[in-house]
Amino acid sequence: MRAGYLAAPGVVEVDDFPEPVAERAGDLVVRMHRASICGSDVHVVFHGFHDEDCLGMPGYPGHEGLGTVVESRSETVVVGDLVLTVPIPTVGRCFAEYQLIEDTQVVTLPAGGQEDRLLMAQQYGTALYAMRMFWPEDGTLREAGTAAITGAGSAGLFFLQLAQRAGFEHVVISDLDTRRLAVARDLGAGTTVHAPDESVTDAVMDLTGGAGADLVIEAAGYDDARAQTVAALAQQGTIGLFGYPERRGLAGFPMYDAFRKVARIQWAGGTQAEPGLVAFRDAVRHIHDGEIEVGHCLGHVHRLDDLPRALAVAAEGGHGGVKLSLDLR
């Protein structure tokens, strides 16, 4: 099979490898149709967040994929099933024509669904899982008034839609790319902020008369953006931290300001370990039923042999593309 792999830090190559074989109970071999590039893949490849033991492993670090089961040692997933593959990122092998994966890390997809759209259930599922942590659906937090989001990539744009579904009257979103902000406006963002020339904090304070946002979500992955969540936050508001760290170890954070605002701070992660993969299953249903818009994530598709270039484009902000995908067939 053909597969991309991380040959060395910052170096991705594509080569031939033996096809995997299902040997243990629960093992599946999936003939991959599509994969997509996650922002965390950029950090793994270019920013030193890789697992040393995974260097040279075919398909690493891809963890957003979709394909057909061609070999199964599972009692619940059979040959011929179309599945969304949602491996734990450290064992993700989606950048390959075939992937060996456990049956507990796939979601069976509905017949007749559009594969390019259903692939987005992986990214949307992580945002849905995070939003349920940031703003529980049981209504235990304050009334949903104003939400702010830093970052209008695929995750940020999903958070925009989820904030609307949660009943937020006003949603402010910021990004470095005017093309992504145009998508945000099309999706109903009330206020868009072109960073860094414009300030998301100023926009929120102008909108709320200085009170701040009830929920601020960081979906860009920058320390400066995490600091902005505190500045834009209302007293006793909630900060949702979704973006990837900039570095290992300690990072600066405006602790005193967060302390003075009595901020509720919630990190998100671990969607792939959720019992029953509920968020991913709900994400598939929402997309299949047309409850969530994913069209803005489609259209920027590369071939597997072009993976090194596609990752470089992702590292450069996507060149206006919200989500980059691979056609593996």
N, C-alpha and C positions, 0 to 999 in steps of 0.2 A: 504494500500500500504506500501511497504518498502521504507524508506527514510533515508539518512544520514542527520545529523544536528550538529551544533556547540553547544554542551551542556554547555561548559564554555570555556573561553580563553585557547586555546591549547588542548582542549578535543573534539574530534569528535566521535560520536556514530551513530549506525544504529538501527532503531526500526520500529514498525508498527504505521501508522497514518491513519486517515480517508482519503479517496480519495477526491480531490477537486471537486467542482461543478461550472460550468459556470452559473453565475446569472445575470451579467450586459451585456448591449450591448457591443459587441466587445470582450467579454471573449471567450477564448478557453481553453479546457483541452487537453493536449498533452500526449499521452502514449509514454514515453521516451524510445528510443532504445539505445542511446549512450550519453555519456557526456565526457568531457575532463577537465583536471585539468590545471588551469591557474596559472602562477607565482603569480598573485595577490591573489589567494586563499590561498597560503602559507603565505603571509603577513597577511591576514585576520585571519587565524586560529592561527598562531603561534607568530605573531609580534605585536599584539594589535591593528590592524586596523579594527576590527570588529565593527558592529553596535550593540549596546547593545539591541536595540529593536528586533533584529533578532536572538538572542540567543534562541535556542530551536525550531526555525522554520524549518519545514521539507524541505530539499533540499538546504538550505543555506550553503555556499556561492556560489554554482555552477552556472555559467552563460554561459557555452559553452555546448550546447546540440542540439539534433536532435531526432525527433520522428514523430508519426502520430497523427493527430487531431482526437479525439474520441468524442468530444462534441464541438459544435460551436454556438455562438450567434453573429457571424460575417456575414456581407454581402459580404465579399471578400475572406474569407478562410473557406473552407467547410470540413465536416467530410470526412476523407480518405486522405486529403492532407498530404504529407510528408513535414515537415518544419524544417528549421534551427531556433532554438530559440536563440534570442540575447537580453535577458532582460538587462536593466540597472543593473550593478552588485549588487547594494544595494538591489534589489528586486529579484535577481536571485534565482531560486529554481530548478536547473537542476540535483542535486544529489538525485533524487527521481524517482520512477516508473511512477508517473503522475505529471504534472506541470500545474498549472493555470497561464495563461499568456494572455496579450492583443494582439489583431491581429496586432497592430502597431509594435510589437516586434518580429515578425517572418518573415522569407523569405521562400516562397514556393520553393521547390526543384524540379529539372527536373526528369521526370520519367526515371527509368532505371539507375540512377546514383549510384555510389558506396558509401554507407553510411559512411564507415570509412574515405574515402577521403573527402567527402563533409562536414563532421563535422569540418574539418580543416579550412573551410571558415570563421569560427568565428575568430580564431586567425589571419589568413591571412588578413581578412577584417580590423582588427584594425591596422595591419601594413600598409596595402594599404592606408587607410585613413590618417595615420600619414605621410607616404611618400609623399602624395599629399600636406601636409602642409609643410614638410621639403624642398621639391624640386618640386615646382609647375610644372605641365606638360606644361604650356604655354611658357616655355623657358625664363622667365623673369630674372632668376638668371644667374650666370656666366657659362661658358662652363664646362661640366661635365668631370673632369679629374681624380682625385683620391678621393675615399671614404674610410672611416674607420668605423668599427663597433665594439663596445665592447659588447661581449656576443653572443655566438653561440647557444643559445636555439632556440626554435621554432620561436620566433619573429625575433631574429637576423638573422637566416637563411632565413627567408622570406625577410628581408631587404637586404640581400646579393643578392637575385634574383631580387628584385626591383631596386637595384642600377645598376645591369647589364642591366635591361630593360630600365633604364633611360639613358644609354649610357656611364656610367663611365668606363674608360679604365682600371683602376686598382682598386681593392677592397681588403682592408686589414681587417682581422677579428681576434679578440682575444677571448680566453675563458680559463677557468681553466681546462677543460676536453679534453684530447687528442682525445677521441672518437668523440666528437662533431666537433673538428677541422678537423678530417678525413672526416666527412660529408661535411664540408665547402669546402674542397679541391675537393671533388667529384662534388660539385655544381659549381665549377669554381672559387673559391677564389684564387687570385693570390698570396697572402701572408697570412699565418696563424701564429698567435702569441700565444704561450703557457704561459699565465699569471699564477702566478706573476713573474716567473723566467725570462721571456722575456718581453720587453716593447713595447707596441703598438706605443707609441710615437717615440721610436728609429726606429722601422720598417718603420713608415710613413716618417720620416725625411730622412732615408737612401734611400727610394724609390723616394722621391721628391727632393733630393738634398738640403734638409733643408727648402723647401718652405712650407710644411704642406699640409694637406688634404683639399679639397674644401668643403667636407661634412663629418662630424663626427657624428655618431648616437650612443647614449648610450642606450643599450638594456639589460643591466645586472642588474640594480637596486642598484648600490653601489655608495656612495659618491666619493670614490676614482676613479671609472670609469668616473663619471661626471667631475672630475678634469682633467682626462686624455683627455677628449674631447677638452678642451681648449689648453692643451699642444701640442696636435697633429694637431691643426687647422691652416690653412693658414690665412694670413692677409685678413680680410673681408670675411672669410668663414662662413659656416652655421653649427650650432650645433643643432641636433635633439635630444630632451630628451624624451625618451619613457619609460625607466625603472621606476619601482615603487620606491617611497621614502623609505629610510631606517628607518625614524622616523617621527613622527609628529613634527610640529614646525620648528624652525630654523635649518639649516644645513650649514656646511662650503662650500664655493665655491670660486675659485680663481678669484674674481671680477676684480682685477687690471689687471691681464693678459688678461682677456676677454675684458676689456676696451681698452687696448693697441692694441689688434688685431681687434678692431671694429667688434666683433663677432655678427652675426645674430643668436639669440637663440630662438628656437621655441619648446615649449612643445606640446605634443600630447595627445589627450583624447577626449571622448565624441562621439565615433563612433556610439554608440547605439542611440544617439539623433540626428543623421544626418537626415534631412528631406528625406524621401523616402528610407532610408537605402541603399544609392547608393553604398557605398564601399562594404557592405556585398553582395549585389546583383552582383556586378562586381566580387567579390571574388569567389562566387559560379560558375559564368560563366568561369572564368580563370581556376579553378580547373577542372570543368567538361570537358572543351575543351582541357585540357592538357597543358595549357600555363604556369602553375606554378607547380613545383615538390613538392609533399607532402609525398612521400613514406617514407622519413626519419622520419616522425612523427608517423608512424603506427607501430603496433606490440607489444607495451607495454600496454596490456589490462588487467584490473582487474575486478572482480565482485563487485557489489554494497556493499555487506557485508564486503569486504576487503578495503573499502574507508579509514578507519583510517590508515591502513598500506600504502596505495597508497599515501596519503598526506604526510606521514612521509618520504617516498622515494623521493617524489618531493622536500621536504625540504632539503634532503641530496644531491640535485643536479641531481636526476633522475637516478643515478647509470648507467650513459651512455645513458639512454633513452632521446630522444629529447622531446617527448610529452607522457604523461601518460593519458590513457583513461579508461572509465568504460563501461562495457556491462551491460545494465539495463534490459535486457529481460530475 
